[in-house]
Amino acid sequence: MASGILHIDLDAVVANWRALDAMSGGATAAVVKADSYGLGASHVAPALARAGADTFFVAIAEEGATLRAALTQAGFPQARIFVFSGHMAGDGALLRDHNLIPLLNSPQQFRRHRDAGDLPYGVQLDSGMNRLGVEAADWAALRAEAERGPCQLIMSHLACADAPDHAENAAQLANFRAMTEGTRAPRSLSATGGILLGQAYHFDLTRPGIGLYGGLPFAEASNPVRLSLPVVQTRRVELGEFVGYGASFRAQTPRLIATVAAGYADGLIRAMSGKAALYAGQTACPLAGRVSMDLMGVDVTDLAGDLPDHLDIICPAQGVDQLADHAGTIGYEILTSLGARYQRQYHGG
């Protein structure tokens, strides 16, 4: 088999959801945008629905339509699906035909959605992040009309929840409370990081994302991902010989180098060159030379000839955030970049 194998443990995803649900105290949704952060929403969302999740969040209406089909096929046609980008121009048919709930982000979106008929919606407020959401002055003008309609949720998003001591967490909480005081609609402020900040941030619905998939800031999360890369070839590299583009790795002693089939076309970005390792069990095998488009060299000298046919780059010994550290990025980027060439194998669920 020439492609890498992405093993996805659905039971671990479900365990993470249940753990965050237990912390939340109220209702707990699941964020499955970007194809469940690269792990496959058509498998992840039904597994979560079987565990009790009945509300899901996606980024755009097209994702929602695909998710609706998967949930319906799995026996959950009534699951709620919210769309973070709201009601964009041209979205009307998708929202209506697939029973999607847009989170309206501006007065313009509010008017567009109301012109499309008496369809359900939510409202996203800007409590200080200045990314998406209705600003305070616009909300004051819209609120009475918005709350007379079929408003399913009022939400906002924390900018600094992964830094518990950041002053903006309390500031955004205060802003959100002030903007929503007295509302009868359910409220939501917290994704994974907000759940960990405590009960004051939970409101009626939480919406964990990265914590479901084993990423920080949920340090106690189970790791649902193992990425195994096939060894294509091994070779002896003698003193002074180099490996890969740019001759950036030169052997200081004779080494055994394995070439594995994956690279930056598969989401293993070039910035991890010379920093990350692959693993045979608990034995680290450092990268040798630059990560290229489809291949990378790995120093397997310490395996003493006991070379497996696959080496792991995401595994219990090196989680997604550790790999991200080597690449100077975050676990979100690693997960959502995992390429289409991997064979995805699902376990549990």
SETIFI-187868 format. One line per 8 residues: number of its first residue (from 1); their letters; for each residue x, y, z of N, C-alpha, C. Coordinates in steps of 0.1 Angstrom, whole numbers, always signed. Each point is the difference from the previous one (the first is absolute). Example, Ala and Ser with C-alpha at 12.3 -4.5 7.8 and 13.67 -1.06 7.14 Angstrom:
2
1	AS	+132 -57 +78 -9 +12 +0 +9 +12 +0 ~ -4 +11 -7 +9 +11 +0 -8 +11 +8 .
This chain:
349
1	MASGILHI	+8 -12 +0 -8 +12 +0 +9 +12 +0 ~ -2 +9 -10 +8 +12 -2 -4 +12 +9 ~ -12 +0 +4 -5 +12 +7 +1 -2 +15 ~ +1 +11 +8 +0 -1 +14 -14 -4 +5 ~ -1 -5 +12 -12 -4 +6 -3 +9 +12 ~ -12 +6 -1 -5 +9 +11 -10 -8 +8 ~ +4 -5 +12 -8 -8 +9 -8 +10 +8 ~ -13 -1 +0 -9 +9 +8 -9 -8 +9 .
9	DLDAVVAN	+2 +3 +13 -7 -7 +11 -12 +8 +4 ~ -12 -5 -5 -12 +8 +2 -4 -1 +15 ~ +4 -11 +6 -3 -1 +15 +7 +10 +8 ~ +12 +4 -4 +8 +10 +7 -7 +14 -3 ~ -5 +2 -12 -7 +13 -2 -12 +1 +9 ~ -8 -11 +0 -12 -1 +9 +4 +2 +14 ~ +10 -6 +5 +5 +2 +14 +3 +14 +3 ~ +6 +7 -10 +4 +14 +2 -13 +9 +1 .
17	WRALDAMS	-10 -3 -9 -12 +7 +1 -7 -2 +13 ~ -1 -13 +5 -6 -2 +12 +6 +7 +12 ~ +14 +0 +0 +7 +7 +11 -3 +15 +0 ~ +0 +6 -12 -3 +14 -1 -15 +3 +3 ~ -9 -9 -4 -14 +1 +4 -2 +0 +15 ~ +7 -9 +7 -1 -1 +14 +4 +13 +7 ~ +10 +7 -6 +5 +12 +6 -10 +12 -3 ~ -8 -1 -11 -8 +11 -4 -12 +2 +8 .
25	GGATAAVV	-6 -10 +5 -12 +1 +9 -13 +2 -8 ~ +0 +6 -12 -12 +1 -8 +1 -8 -13 ~ -5 +5 -10 +0 -7 -13 +14 +1 -6 ~ +5 -10 -8 +13 +0 -6 -2 -3 -15 ~ +5 +8 -8 +0 -2 -15 +13 -6 -4 ~ +3 +0 -13 +13 -4 -5 +3 +8 -13 ~ +12 +5 +0 +4 +8 -12 +7 -10 -10 ~ -6 -2 -12 +5 -9 -9 +4 +6 -13 .
33	KADSYGLG	+3 +13 +0 +4 +7 -12 +13 -5 -5 ~ +4 +4 -12 +12 -5 -7 +1 -15 +1 ~ -11 -7 -4 -1 -14 +0 +4 -6 +13 ~ -5 +5 +11 +4 -4 +14 +15 +1 +2 ~ +5 +12 -3 +14 +4 +2 +9 -11 -8 ~ -5 -4 -11 +8 -9 -8 -2 -15 +2 ~ -9 -4 +10 -1 -14 +4 -12 -6 -7 ~ -9 +7 -7 -11 -6 -7 -13 +2 +7 .
41	ASHVAPAL	-7 +11 -3 -13 +2 +6 -11 -10 -2 ~ +1 -7 -11 -10 -10 -3 +1 -12 +9 ~ +11 -2 +6 +2 -10 +10 -1 +5 +14 ~ +7 +12 +3 +0 +5 +13 -13 +5 +5 ~ -8 +7 -8 -13 +6 +4 -10 -11 +4 ~ -1 -11 -8 -10 -10 +4 +5 -7 +13 ~ +13 -2 +2 +4 -6 +13 -3 +9 +11 ~ +1 +13 -1 -4 +9 +11 -15 +0 +1 .
49	ARAGADTF	-7 -1 -10 -15 +0 +1 -4 -12 +7 ~ +6 -12 -2 -3 -12 +7 +3 +2 +15 ~ +10 +8 +3 +3 +3 +14 -9 +10 +7 ~ -8 +7 -8 -10 +9 +6 +1 +14 -5 ~ +10 +4 -8 +1 +13 -6 -12 +2 -10 ~ -7 +11 +1 -11 +3 -9 +2 +13 -7 ~ +11 +7 +2 +2 +13 -6 +14 +1 -5 ~ +2 +5 -12 +13 +0 -7 +2 +14 -6 .
57	FVAIAEEG	+13 +3 -1 +4 +13 -6 +9 -2 -12 ~ -2 +7 -11 +9 -1 -12 +3 +15 -3 ~ +10 +1 -9 +4 +14 -4 -8 +6 -11 ~ -4 -8 -10 -7 +5 -12 -12 -9 -3 ~ -9 +6 -8 -12 -8 -3 +2 -13 -8 ~ +10 +1 -9 +3 -12 -7 +5 -12 +9 ~ +7 +3 +11 +4 -10 +9 -13 -5 +7 ~ -9 +9 +3 -12 -4 +7 -9 -10 -9 .
65	ATLRAALT	+0 +3 -13 -8 -9 -9 +6 -14 +0 ~ +13 -1 -1 +7 -13 +1 -2 -7 +13 ~ +0 +8 +11 -2 -6 +13 -14 -5 +2 ~ -10 +8 -5 -14 -4 +1 -2 -14 -7 ~ +6 -2 -12 -1 -13 -6 +6 -11 +8 ~ +11 +2 +6 +7 -11 +8 -8 -3 +12 ~ -5 +10 +7 -8 -2 +12 -14 -7 -3 ~ -6 +4 -11 -12 -6 -4 +2 -15 -3 .
73	QAGFPQAR	+10 -3 -8 +3 -14 -3 +3 -8 +12 ~ +6 +6 +10 +3 -7 +13 -12 -1 +9 ~ -11 +6 -3 -12 -1 +8 -2 +12 +9 ~ +6 +12 -3 -2 +12 +9 -4 +12 -9 ~ -12 -1 -6 -4 +10 -10 -4 +13 +8 ~ -3 +0 +13 -5 +11 +7 +11 +8 +7 ~ +13 -4 -1 +11 +7 +6 +0 +14 -4 ~ +3 +9 +9 +1 +14 -4 +14 +3 -5 .
81	IFVFSGHM	+1 +8 -11 +13 +4 -6 +0 +15 -1 ~ +9 +6 +7 +2 +15 -1 +12 +3 -9 ~ -1 +11 -7 +10 +4 -10 +7 +13 +5 ~ +12 +0 +3 +7 +12 +6 +0 +12 -9 ~ +2 -3 -13 +1 +12 -10 -13 +7 -2 ~ -11 -6 +5 -13 +7 -1 -7 -3 -14 ~ -8 +10 -4 -7 -1 -12 +7 +8 -11 ~ +9 -6 -7 +7 +7 -11 -9 +1 -13 .
89	AGDGALLR	+4 +9 -8 -8 +1 -13 +1 -13 -8 ~ -12 -5 -4 +0 -12 -7 -2 -13 +9 ~ -1 +2 +13 -1 -11 +9 -15 -4 +2 ~ -9 +7 -4 -14 -2 +4 -5 -14 -3 ~ +2 -5 -12 -5 -14 -3 +7 -10 +9 ~ +13 +1 +2 +7 -10 +8 -5 +0 +14 ~ -2 +12 +6 -5 +1 +14 -14 -6 +1 ~ -8 +3 -10 -14 -4 +1 -1 -15 -3 .
97	DHNLIPLL	+6 -5 -10 -1 -14 -5 +6 -10 +10 ~ +10 +5 +7 +7 -9 +9 -2 +3 +15 ~ -10 +9 +3 -4 +3 +13 +12 +4 +9 ~ +8 +10 -5 +11 +6 +6 -3 +13 +7 ~ +6 +2 +11 -3 +12 +8 +12 +10 -1 ~ -1 +11 -7 +11 +9 -1 +1 +9 +13 ~ +13 +3 +3 +3 +9 +11 +2 +13 -6 ~ -10 +9 +1 +0 +13 -7 +11 +9 +6 .
105	NSPQQFRR	+8 +6 -8 +12 +7 +4 -1 +16 -2 ~ -11 +4 -6 +0 +15 -4 -15 +3 -2 ~ -3 +13 +0 -14 +4 -4 -3 -4 -14 ~ +10 +0 -9 -2 -4 -14 -4 -14 -1 ~ +6 -9 +8 -3 -14 +0 -14 -2 +6 ~ -3 +8 +10 -13 -1 +6 -11 +3 -10 ~ +1 +11 -7 -10 +3 -10 -1 -10 -11 ~ +12 -5 -5 +0 -10 -10 -8 -13 +4 .
113	HRDAGDLP	+3 -4 +13 -7 -12 +5 -15 +2 +2 ~ -4 +12 +5 -14 +2 +2 -7 +1 -13 ~ +6 +6 -10 -6 +0 -14 -2 -13 -6 ~ +8 -10 +5 -1 -14 -5 -12 -8 +6 ~ -7 +6 +10 -11 -7 +6 +2 -1 +15 ~ -10 -6 +6 +0 -2 +15 +8 -12 +4 ~ +13 +0 -3 +9 -11 +2 +8 +1 +13 ~ +3 -10 +7 +7 +1 +13 +14 +6 -3 .
121	YGVQLDSG	+6 +6 +11 +13 +6 -1 +5 +1 +14 ~ +13 +3 +1 +7 +4 +12 +6 +13 -2 ~ +6 +7 +10 +7 +12 -2 +13 -1 +7 ~ +10 +4 -7 +14 +1 +5 +3 +14 +4 ~ +4 +2 +12 +3 +14 +5 +15 +2 +1 ~ +5 +12 -3 +14 +3 +2 +2 +5 +14 ~ +6 -8 +9 +2 +4 +14 +14 +6 +2 ~ +7 +2 -11 +13 +6 +1 +11 -6 -9 .
129	MNRLGVEA	-3 -11 -7 +10 -6 -8 +3 +7 -14 ~ -11 +7 -4 +1 +8 -13 +4 -10 -12 ~ -8 -11 +0 +2 -9 -11 -14 -2 -7 ~ -9 -8 +6 -13 -1 -5 -10 +5 +11 ~ -12 +4 -4 -10 +3 +10 -6 +14 -1 ~ -12 +1 +5 -7 +13 +0 +6 +9 +11 ~ +3 +12 -3 +6 +9 +11 -11 +6 +9 ~ +5 +5 +11 -10 +3 +11 -10 +10 -5 .
137	ADWAALRA	+4 +11 -7 -10 +10 -5 -10 -6 -10 ~ +5 -8 -9 -10 -6 -9 -9 -10 +7 ~ +5 -7 +10 -8 -9 +7 -11 +7 +8 ~ +3 +11 +6 -10 +8 +7 -11 +4 -9 ~ +3 +3 -13 -11 +3 -9 -8 -12 -5 ~ +7 -12 -1 -6 -12 -6 -7 -9 +11 ~ +4 +2 +12 -3 -11 +10 -15 -3 +1 ~ -8 +10 +1 -14 -2 +2 -6 -8 -11 .
145	EAERGPCQ	+3 +4 -12 -5 -7 -12 +6 -14 -1 ~ +13 -2 +3 +6 -13 -1 -6 -10 +10 ~ -3 +5 +12 -5 -9 +10 -15 -3 -1 ~ -7 +7 -9 -14 -4 -4 -1 -11 -10 ~ +11 -2 -7 +0 -11 -10 +5 -13 +5 ~ +1 -10 -9 +4 -13 +5 +15 -1 +3 ~ +5 +7 +10 +14 +1 +4 +3 -12 +8 ~ +10 -8 -4 +3 -13 +6 +12 +2 +10 .
153	LIMSHLAC	+8 +10 -2 +12 +1 +8 +6 +14 -1 ~ +5 +5 +11 +9 +12 -1 +13 -4 +6 ~ +11 +3 -8 +13 -5 +3 +10 +11 -2 ~ +12 -2 +6 +12 +7 -3 +12 -9 +1 ~ +12 +5 -2 +12 -8 +0 +11 +7 +7 ~ +7 -8 +9 +11 +5 +8 +13 +0 -8 ~ +7 +11 +0 +13 +1 -7 +12 -6 +7 ~ -1 -1 +13 +12 -3 +8 -2 -11 +10 .
161	ADAPDHAE	-10 -9 -2 -4 -10 +9 +11 -10 +3 ~ +10 -2 -9 +11 -9 +2 +10 +6 +9 ~ -2 +12 +5 +9 +7 +10 -9 +4 +11 ~ -2 -9 +10 -10 +2 +11 +1 +13 +7 ~ +12 +5 +2 +2 +12 +7 -1 +13 -8 ~ -3 -1 -13 +0 +12 -8 -12 +8 +4 ~ +2 +13 +1 -10 +10 +4 -12 +0 -10 ~ +3 -3 -12 -11 +2 -10 -11 -11 +2 .
169	NAAQLANF	+3 -11 +7 -11 -10 +3 -11 +7 +8 ~ +4 +6 +11 -10 +6 +9 -7 +12 -7 ~ +8 +7 -8 -6 +12 -7 -11 -5 -10 ~ +4 -11 -7 -10 -5 -10 -12 -6 +7 ~ +2 -6 +11 -11 -6 +8 -10 +11 +4 ~ +6 +11 +5 -8 +11 +5 -8 +7 -12 ~ +7 +1 -11 -7 +6 -12 -11 -9 -5 ~ +2 -13 +0 -10 -9 -4 -12 +0 +9 .
177	RAMTEGTR	+3 +0 +13 -12 +1 +10 -7 +13 -3 ~ +7 +11 -1 -7 +13 -2 -9 +0 -13 ~ +5 -6 -11 -7 +0 -12 -12 -10 +0 ~ +0 -10 +9 -10 -10 -1 -9 +0 +13 ~ +2 +9 +9 -8 +0 +12 -15 +0 -3 ~ -7 -9 +6 -14 -1 -1 -5 -7 -13 ~ +8 -5 -8 -4 -7 -12 -7 -13 +4 ~ -9 -5 -8 -6 -13 +2 +6 -10 -9 .
185	APRSLSAT	+8 +4 -9 +7 -10 -9 +11 -7 +7 ~ +3 -13 -3 +12 -6 +6 +13 +7 -4 ~ +10 +0 +9 +12 +7 -2 +12 -10 +0 ~ +10 +4 -8 +12 -8 -1 +12 +9 -1 ~ +10 -2 +8 +13 +8 -1 +12 -9 -2 ~ +0 -13 +5 +12 -7 +2 +2 -11 -10 ~ +12 -1 -6 +5 -11 -7 +8 -8 +11 ~ +10 -8 -5 +8 -8 +10 +6 +8 +11 .
193	GGILLGQA	+7 +11 -4 +7 +8 +10 -9 +6 +10 ~ -12 +5 -5 -9 +6 +9 -6 -10 +10 ~ -2 -12 -5 -5 -11 +10 +10 -1 +11 ~ +12 +0 -3 +11 -1 +11 +1 +12 +9 ~ -6 +11 -4 +1 +12 +8 -10 +0 +12 ~ -10 -9 -1 -9 -2 +11 -14 +4 -3 ~ -9 -2 +10 -14 +0 -2 -5 +14 -4 ~ +6 +11 +4 -4 +13 -4 -1 +2 -15 .
201	YHFDLTRP	+8 -8 -7 +1 +2 -15 -9 -10 -8 ~ -7 -9 +7 -7 -11 -7 -13 +4 -6 ~ -8 +7 +7 -14 +4 -5 -8 -12 -3 ~ -8 +0 -11 -9 -10 -2 +6 -11 -9 ~ +9 +3 -8 +6 -10 -10 +15 +3 -2 ~ +8 -10 +1 +14 +1 -3 +2 -7 -13 ~ +11 +3 -7 +3 -5 -13 +15 -4 -2 ~ +4 -11 +6 +14 -4 -1 +4 -3 -14 .
209	GIGLYGGL	+12 +3 -4 +6 -4 -13 +13 -7 +2 ~ +11 +7 +1 +13 -6 +0 +1 -10 +11 ~ -6 +2 +12 +1 -10 +11 -6 -14 -4 ~ -9 +0 -9 -5 -13 -5 +10 -8 -7 ~ +10 +7 -6 +9 -7 -9 +14 -1 +6 ~ +1 +2 +13 +12 -3 +7 +10 +12 +2 ~ -5 +12 -3 +9 +11 +0 -1 +9 +12 ~ +10 +8 +3 +0 +10 +10 -10 +11 -3 .
217	PFAEASNP	-6 +6 +10 +4 +0 +14 -5 -11 +9 ~ -7 -10 -5 -5 -11 +8 +11 -10 +1 ~ +9 +2 +10 +12 -8 +2 -4 -15 +4 ~ -11 -2 +5 -4 -13 +5 -7 -8 -11 ~ -1 +5 -12 -7 -6 -11 +7 -13 -4 ~ -8 -10 -4 +5 -12 -6 +4 +3 -14 ~ +11 -6 -5 +5 +2 -13 -7 -9 -10 ~ -8 +5 -9 -7 -10 -9 +7 -2 -13 .
225	VRLSLPVV	+12 +5 -2 +7 -1 -13 +13 -7 +1 ~ +2 -9 -10 +14 -5 -2 +2 +0 -15 ~ +11 +6 -4 +4 +2 -14 +12 -9 -3 ~ -1 -10 -8 +11 -9 -3 +4 +1 -14 ~ +13 +2 -2 +5 +3 -14 +8 -12 -5 ~ -2 -4 -12 +7 -12 -5 +15 +3 -4 ~ +8 -9 +3 +14 +0 -3 +2 -5 -15 ~ +5 +9 -8 +1 -4 -15 +14 -6 -2 .
233	QTRRVELG	+10 +5 +7 +14 -5 -3 +9 +3 +12 ~ +10 -8 +2 +11 +4 +9 +13 -1 -6 ~ +10 +8 +5 +13 +0 -6 +10 +4 +11 ~ +12 -5 -2 +12 +5 +8 +5 +13 -5 ~ +2 +9 +9 +6 +13 -4 +13 +1 +8 ~ +11 +2 -8 +13 +0 +6 +4 +14 +5 ~ +11 +0 +8 +5 +13 +6 +1 +10 -11 ~ -6 +12 +2 +1 +11 -9 -10 +0 -11 .
241	EFVGYGAS	-7 -11 -2 -11 +1 -10 -12 +7 +5 ~ -8 +5 -10 -12 +8 +4 -13 -7 -4 ~ -11 +5 +6 -13 -5 -3 -9 +11 -4 ~ -7 -1 -11 -11 +9 -4 +4 +13 -6 ~ -10 +8 -3 +2 +13 -6 +9 +9 +8 ~ +9 +8 -7 +8 +10 +7 +11 -5 +8 ~ +2 -14 +0 +11 -6 +8 +1 +5 +14 ~ -12 +2 +6 -1 +6 +13 +4 -10 +11 .
249	FRAQTPRL	-1 -12 -3 +4 -11 +10 +12 -7 -5 ~ +12 +0 +7 +11 -7 -4 +4 -10 +12 ~ +2 -12 -4 +3 -10 +11 +13 +3 +7 ~ +0 +0 +13 +12 +2 +8 +7 -14 +3 ~ -8 -10 -1 +4 -14 +1 -8 -8 -10 ~ +3 -12 -4 -8 -8 -9 -14 -2 +7 ~ -10 +2 -9 -14 +0 +5 -9 -10 -9 ~ -11 -5 +5 -10 -7 -7 -12 +10 -2 .
257	IATVAAGY	-3 +3 -12 -11 +9 -3 -11 -7 -7 ~ -12 +2 +5 -12 -5 -6 -7 +12 -7 ~ -5 -2 -12 -8 +9 -7 -15 -4 +1 ~ -8 +9 +5 -14 -3 +2 -9 +8 -9 ~ -11 -5 -4 -9 +6 -10 -10 +9 +6 ~ +4 +13 +3 -9 +11 +4 +9 +12 +0 ~ -7 +12 -2 +7 +12 +0 -10 +12 +2 ~ +5 +12 -5 -9 +11 +2 -12 +0 -8 .
265	ADGLIRAM	-1 -8 -11 -13 -2 -7 -10 -7 +8 ~ +5 -7 +11 -9 -7 +9 -2 +7 +13 ~ +4 +12 +1 -3 +8 +12 +12 -1 +10 ~ +10 -6 -3 +12 -1 +9 +10 +11 -5 ~ -2 +12 +6 +6 +12 -6 +15 +0 +1 ~ +6 +8 -9 +14 +0 -2 +7 +6 +12 ~ -7 +8 +8 +6 +6 +12 +4 -9 +11 ~ -5 -13 -1 +5 -10 +10 +13 -6 -3 .
273	SGKAALYA	+5 +3 -12 +13 -6 -4 +11 +2 +10 ~ +7 -11 +3 +11 +0 +10 -4 +2 +14 ~ -13 -1 +3 -5 +2 +14 -9 -11 +5 ~ -9 -5 -8 -9 -10 +4 +6 -14 -1 ~ -7 -10 +5 +5 -14 +0 -12 -8 -4 ~ +3 -12 -5 -10 -11 -2 +3 -10 +11 ~ -9 -9 +2 +2 -10 +11 -3 -14 -4 ~ +9 -9 +5 -3 -14 -1 -3 -4 +15 .
281	GQTACPLA	-12 -1 +3 -4 -2 +15 +4 +12 +7 ~ +9 -1 +10 +4 +11 +8 +14 +5 -4 ~ +6 -5 -11 +13 +4 -5 -1 +11 -10 ~ +6 +11 +4 -1 +12 -9 +10 -2 -12 ~ -4 +3 -12 +9 +0 -12 -1 +14 -6 ~ +10 +8 +2 -1 +14 -5 +0 +1 -15 ~ -7 +11 -5 +1 +3 -14 +14 +3 -4 ~ +3 -4 -12 +14 +3 -6 -2 +7 -13 .
289	GRVSMDLM	+3 +13 +0 -1 +8 -12 -14 +6 +0 ~ -3 +7 -12 -12 +8 -1 -12 -9 -3 ~ -11 +4 +5 -13 -6 -4 -3 +5 -14 ~ -2 -9 -10 -3 +4 -13 -15 -3 -3 ~ -4 +1 -13 -14 -1 -3 -6 -13 +4 ~ +6 -11 -3 -5 -13 +1 +8 -10 +9 ~ +12 +5 +4 +10 -9 +6 +7 +7 +11 ~ +5 -8 +10 +9 +6 +10 +9 -11 +5 .
297	GVDVTDLA	+13 +4 +3 +9 -9 +6 +0 -1 +15 ~ +2 -12 +5 -1 -2 +15 +12 -9 +4 ~ +7 +5 +10 +11 -7 +5 -4 -12 +9 ~ +1 -12 -5 -5 -12 +8 +12 -8 +5 ~ +12 +6 +1 +12 -7 +4 -2 -7 +14 ~ -7 +6 +9 -2 -5 +13 -9 -12 +1 ~ -7 -3 -11 -9 -12 +1 +8 -13 -2 ~ +12 +1 -2 +9 -12 +0 -5 -11 -9 .
305	GDLPDHLD	-5 +5 -12 -4 -10 -10 -14 -5 +1 ~ -7 +3 +11 -13 -5 +2 -10 +11 -5 ~ +0 +2 -13 -8 +11 -6 -14 -5 -4 ~ -10 +7 +5 -14 -4 -4 -3 +6 -14 ~ -11 -4 -6 -3 +4 -13 -7 +14 +0 ~ -4 +5 +12 -6 +13 +2 +6 +6 +12 ~ +2 +14 +0 +4 +7 +11 -11 +11 +3 ~ -2 +3 +13 -11 +8 +4 +5 +15 +3 .
313	IICPAQGV	-8 +9 -6 +4 +14 +3 -10 +7 +9 ~ -12 -5 +1 -10 +4 +11 -3 -13 +7 ~ +2 -1 +13 -1 -12 +8 +0 +3 +15 ~ -1 -10 +9 +0 +3 +14 +13 +8 +4 ~ +11 -4 -6 +13 +7 +3 +1 +14 -5 ~ -8 +3 -10 +1 +14 -6 -14 +4 -5 ~ -7 +7 +9 -13 +5 -4 +0 +11 -10 ~ -12 +4 -4 -1 +10 -10 +6 +14 +4 .
321	DQLADHAG	-1 +3 +13 +5 +13 +4 +16 -1 +2 ~ +5 -11 +3 +15 -1 +1 +5 +1 -15 ~ -6 -7 -9 +4 +2 -14 -1 +14 -5 ~ -11 +7 +4 -2 +14 -4 +11 +8 +6 ~ +5 -2 +12 +11 +7 +6 +12 -1 -9 ~ +3 -11 -5 +12 -2 -8 -1 +8 -13 ~ -13 +2 -5 -2 +7 -12 -3 +15 +2 ~ +1 +5 +13 -3 +14 +3 -14 +4 -3 .
329	TIGYEILT	-10 -9 +2 -14 +3 -2 -8 -5 +11 ~ -13 -3 -2 -9 -5 +10 -7 -13 -5 ~ -5 -7 +9 -6 -13 -3 -11 +1 -10 ~ -8 +11 +0 -11 +2 -9 +6 -1 -15 ~ +11 +7 -2 +5 +0 -14 +5 -14 -4 ~ +6 -7 +9 +4 -13 -4 -12 -9 -3 ~ -10 -1 +8 -11 -8 -2 -8 +3 -13 ~ -2 +13 -2 -9 +4 -11 +8 -1 -13 .
337	SLGARYQR	+13 -2 +0 +8 -1 -12 +3 -14 -4 ~ -5 -10 +8 +3 -14 -3 -6 -3 -14 ~ +8 -6 -8 -3 +0 -15 -10 -11 -4 ~ -5 +1 -12 -10 -9 -5 +6 -13 -4 ~ +14 -1 -2 +6 -12 -4 +1 -11 +11 ~ -2 +4 +12 +0 -10 +11 -12 -9 -1 ~ +2 -13 +2 -11 -9 +2 -5 +2 +14 ~ -12 +4 +2 -6 +2 +13 -7 -13 +5 .
345	QYHGG	+5 -5 +11 -6 -12 +6 -7 +4 +14 ~ -12 -4 +1 -8 +4 +12 -2 -12 +9 ~ +1 +3 +13 +0 -10 +10 -11 +5 +11 ~ -8 -10 +4 -10 +4 +10 -11 +8 -5 ~ -7 +7 +9 -11 +8 -4 -13 -6 -2 .
